[in-house]
Amino acid sequence: MQERMKTARKKSRQKARRLRRTGALAMAFLVMMVLSQTTGGGILRKCLGNAMDSGVISKAILGAELGYVPEGELSAQLTAWESLVLSQSAVLRAGEAAAVSLQESEGQPGAASGLDKPGSESPAPAATQAPSPVPTSNAQVKARTFLPISSTNYDQADGVYIFNRTSQAVNVAELSQTPPDLQIQKKTEGPQVLIVHTHGSEAYHPEGEDQYTPTGEARTTDANHNVVRVGEELTKVLEDNGISVVHDVTLHDYPSYRGSYERSVESVKAYLKKYPTIRVIFDLHRDALVGTDGAIYKPVTTIDGEQVAQVMLVMGSNDGGLSHPNWKENVRFAIWLQKRINAEYPTLARPMSLRTSRYNQQLSTGSLLIEVGSHGNSLQEALGAIRLFGKALSGLLKEWGAG
C-alpha cells in the first residue's frame, strides 16, 4: 500500500510539473506576442539576441525548463515532452548549441550530484556539479560525511538509500531479495571485470607529493594523478583477490570533453566482443561538489583510523527516452553491492543516485558508474576509498563465482 501511495504521489508531482511548464510556456508566448505588437519587435529581438549570445543564459533557460541539462548531444538525450518544449521555443532551440559548448568548457556532465536533496546530512548550501573551481588551498575545502538522516525523498530499504531523479518507481526491498544473475563463470580463463573511464582526465586536489600539470579545471592527462590511477588501484585489489580485470586507460574526454560517452561506448563494445567473459563493467569517475556559496566540499569518512573519500554508485535508466530495457538489473546489482559495502565499511558509500541518462549501461546488466570522492578530495583519500571498495566488491563477486 505504501509503495502504491508513494508511486501515486510521484506521478502527481510529475503531472504538476508538466502543468507548470505548460503554463510557463504559454505565458512566455503571450509576453512575446505583446512585446512584438507594442514595440515593433525591437525589444523582443534584442532579448532573443542576448539570450542566443550567452551560454550562461541558455543553460539557465534549459535548466529551468527541463529540470536539468542533459549530457552530451542534447537532442539525442531528450524525452518526447522535452523535445516538444524545445520545438515550441525559439530561445531554447537557439540556446541548445550554446549550452553544449558551455558544458564542454566547464568539463562537467551537467546533471546535479544529488546533494541538494532534503534528507541528507548537508546543512550547507545546495551543492551541484557545475561550475567546479579549483581550490587553491585546503582552507577552501570543507570536509563532510554525506549520509541519509531520514527516508524523505529516497527509495530505501535494508539500509540502502537511492536518490531517485527519475519518474520511475523503484522497489528497493523487492530488488534486494534476489541477487543479480550476472552469469559469472567459475574458473574462466578470460577477464570478468572491465574498468573504463569516460572522463579519464578528472583529477583531485593536489596535496603533498601529488602535484600535477593541469589540463583544465581539476583535470590532468597525467595518468598518475587522475582517475586512471584510481582505476589502476582497483585493478590491483581485484587481481590480488584472483579476479581477472581489463583496465582501459583511454582518456575518452581528451582533447574534447564533448562526445566522451560516444567514444567510451565504442571502447566497451570492442572489449565485450573481444572478451565475452566480461560480466561486470565499472565506469570510474570523481565527483565535483560546489555549494551555491562557492564552498568546495569533499565527501570523507574515517575507517580504521584512515580518512578516505566516500564513493557513490550511479545508475542510469530509460527515463530519458533512450532504450535501456534492463536498467533495473543494474539497480539490483548496485543494491547488493551497496549492502555489502555498508556491512563491511559503514559510511564509505554515499546514497546511490538513479538518473535519467543511460551512461552506456544498456550494454550490460552488471554495469555501474562509480564516483570516487570529489575534486576537493586528495588522490590519497581516493586511493584509500577504492581499496576498501575493491575488497568489498571482491568478496561479493567471489561469492557469485568470480575468480
N, C-alpha and C positions, 0 to 999 in steps of 0.2 A: 504494500500500500504506500509506504513512504517513497519507494522508488518511482511509483506512478505519479504521486503528487509532485515529486521533485522534477520529473520529466515534464509534467504539465506546466509547472511554474517556469521552467526554462523556455518552453515553447511560447508561453505567454510573453516573456521578456523579449524573445526574438521577434514576435509579432509587433510588440510595442515599438521596438527599434525600427522595424520596417515602416511602420506608420509615421514615425517621427521623420525618417529620411524622406518619405514621400512628401510630407508636409513642407519640409525644408526646401526640397527641390521645387515644389510648386510656388512657394514664397519667393525663392530666388528668381524664378522665371517671371513672376509678376513684377518684381522690382526692376528687372532688366527691361521689361516692356515699358514701364512707367518712365524710366530714365531715357529710354530711346525716344519716346514720344515727346517728352518735355524738354530735352536738351539737344535734340537733333542727333543724338548718338555720340556726342563728343566725350562726355564723361564716361559713358559706358566703354567706348573704345579705349580710353586711357586706362581705365581699371583693368580691362582684359589684357591690355598690353603689358602692364606692370606684373600681373599675375603670370603671364607667359614667360616673362624675362627672369622671374625669380624662382629658383629651385626651392627655396625655403617655403615660399608661399604655396607653390604647387604641392609640396609634400604635406603641408599643413592641411590644405583642402582635401587631398586624398585621404589623409589620416582621419579627418573629421567625418568624411562621408562614408568611408569603408570600415572604419574601426581599426584599421592597420594599413601599412603599406606593404603589399605582397612582395615576395622575394623575386630576384632575377627579372626575367621578361614579364612585365606586369600583366600584359594582356593574356598571357598563357596561364596565369595563375588565378584569374578572376572567376567567380561564380556567375551563374546566369543573371542574378539580381545585380551584382556589382557591374557587370558588363552593360546592363540596361542603364544603370545610373550614369556611367561614363558616357554612354552613347547619347544621353539626353543633355549633357553638359559640355559646352564648348570649352569652358575654363578647365574642367577636369581632363578632357581629352588633350588639350594643349599642354597641360602640366604633366602628362604621363612621361614623356621623354625626359623632362627636367627632373622629375622625381627619381628616375632610374640613374641619371647622371649624378645626382646628389648622393644617392645610396653608394654608388661606386666610389666617389671621392671620400665619403666618410668611412668606407670599409666596414659597414655594419649591415647585417641582414634586414634590419628594419622592423622585425617583429619584437614586441616587448618581451622582456625576460620573465615577467610574471611576478616580480617582486612588488608591484604596485597593488597587489590584491589585498583586500582585508583578510584578516585571519592569519597573517604571517607575522613573525616576530620582527617587525620593521617599523619602529616608531618614527624613523627618519622620513623625510620627504620621499615621494614615489621615485623608484629607480627604473630607468629604462636603458635600452642598449645604444641609443644614438643621440647626439654625438658622444664620442668617448675620448676626451682629452687625456693626454698622458700625464700622470702625476710626476712632479719633479722632485718630490721628497716624500719620505714616509709620513710626515706630518699631514700631508694632504689625503692620505688613505685611511679610511675608517674600517676597522675590522668588525665583523658581526657574524654571529652564527644564526643562519636562517632556518627556523623550524616552525611548523604549524602550532598555533596555540589554541585553535578552535577548528571545528569542521566547516565553518562558514565558507561558502564558495569553493569547496573541494568535493570531488568524488573520492570517497575514502572508505577503507575497511582494513582490518588486520594490521593497523599501524602504517598503511600505505596511503599517501595523500597525492591526488592528481589535481593540479590546477587545469581545469578543462576550458580551453579558449574556443571550443567548437560548439556547434549546435547539436552534436551527437551525444546520446546518453551512454554512459559507461558504468556498468555494474561491477565494481571492483571486487566485491565479495564473491560474485559468481566466477569471475575470471581467475581468482586466486584459489579456487577449489581444485582445478586440474592443471598440472604443469603443461607447458607448451610442448608440442610434438615436433622437435627440431630434426628428428630422424638422424641423429648423430650415430655414426657407425663406430663401434669399438675396434681398436687396433687398426684403424685405417692408415694407409701409407701416405695419404695426401693431407694437406693443411685443412684445418677445421674452422679456423678463425681468420677473418680478413680485417685489417685495420687500415682505414684511409683517412685523409684529411682534406675535406672540401676547401677549408680555409687554413691551409698549412702554414701560412706566414704569421698567424696570430701569435703574439708573444706576451710576455709577462713584465711586471715592473722590475727593472734592473736593480739588483741589490748585490752587494759584496762583489764576488768574482763573476757573477752572472751579468756581465755587461755585453752589449751588442751594438752593432751599427744598424739603426732603424731604417726601414724602407717604407715607412708610413707610420701612422699613429698606433703605437703599441703593436708594431709589426716588424718582422725581420725575415730575410731569406736565409739567415744563419740557422741551419737545422740543429745546431747545438743549443739554441736558446728559444726556439719557437715550439709549437705544439707537436712538431715531428719528434722532438726529443722526448716528450711525454709519451708519445706512441711507442717509441723505442723502449722505454722503461716498461710499459705494459706488455710489450712483446717478450721481454726478458722474463718477467714474472710468470707469464703463461708457459713459456717454453721450459722454465725451471720446474714447472709442475707437470711436464710431459705433454703439453698441448701444443700442437703444431700450428704455426701462425705465418701468414703472409702480411708483411707491413709495407704498404705503398707510401713512399716518401715524397711523391709528386706534390708540388705546390700548385694546386689547381686554381688558386686565386692570384697567381702572379704570372706575368706582369699586369694582368687585368683582373679586377675583382668581379666584374660583370661576366656572367656565364660560368661561374665556378661550379655550380651544380650540374650544368650541362656537360662540363668536362669530366667531373668526377663520376657521373653516372656511366659514362663510356668506359672509364677505368674499371669500375665494379663489374660491368657486363663482361669485359675481357677476362677478368680474374675468375668469374663464375664459369665461363666457358673453358678456361684452361684448367681450373681446379674444381671439378664438380663435387668434391668432398667438402667444400666450404658450406657451413651451416649457420655461422654467426658472423655478422658484419657490424663493425663499430666505426662510426664517423666521429673522430675525436676533435673537439673544439675547445676554446676557452671563452667564457662569457665576458661581457662588458657592462658594468653596473655603475651608472652615474645618476645621482639624485637630482631632482629639479632645482636644488640649491647649489648644484655644481660639485657636491661632495662625491668622492670616488669610494666605492665600497668593495671590500674583498670578503667573500664568504670563507670563514675559517672555523675550525674546531680543534680541540686538543684531544689526542688519543694516545694513550700510553706515554704521556709526558711530551709528546711532539705536536707542535702546531702545524696543521696541514690544511690545505684548501678543502672546501666542500665540493662535491660533484653533483651534477643534476642530469637525469635521464630525460631526453626529449623525444616524443613520439609524434609522427605525422599521421594524417588521416585523409579521407576523401572529401573533407568538408569544403575544400577549395574548388571542387568541381572536377578534379582530375581523377582518373581511375586508380583506385587503391583498395580493391575488394577485401583484402585480408589484413587490413590495418589493425583490427582488434587482436590478432595473433601476436603482433609486435607489442601491443599493450600488455597482453598476457605475459610475454617474456619479460617485459620491463617490471611488471608487478612481482614476479617471482624473484628476479634479480634484486629488486629493492628490498624485498622481505629478507633475503639472505644478508644483504649489506646491513640492514637495520639490526639483525640478530647478532652479527659479529662486531660491527663498528657503529654503535648508535651515534647519531649526529653527523656521520660522514656525508650522508646524502641529503640534499635539499628535496623538498616536494617535487615530484615529477611534473612535467608540463606536456599537455596534449594540444597540438596546434593544427591549423587548417592546411598548411603545406605538407607535401609528402616527404621531402628531404631524401628522395631516392629510395625510401624504404619499401616501395612497392616491389622491389626486386627479390625480397626475401622475407620470410616470416620470423627471422631471427635477426632483424636489423634495427639498430638503435643509434641515436645521436647522443654523445656524451659531452657535457660542458664541464671541464675540469678547472675549477676556480674562475677567477675573473682577471681583467688586466691590472687590477690592483694587487693581486697576489704575486708572490715571488715564484721563480721557477722551482726553488727547492720545496716550497709548500705544495706546488702542483705535483712534483715527483713523489712526495710523501703520500699524497692523496691517491695517486694512481697505483702505488704499490699496495696499499690496503684494498683498493677496489679490485685489483688483479687477484689478490689472494682469495677474496670472497667469490669472485667470478670463477676462479679455477676450481674451487671446491664444488660449486654448483654444476659446472659443466662436467666434471669428473663423475658426479653422481648420475648424470644423464648419459654417460657412456663415452665422454671425450677422453683422449689420452691413450 
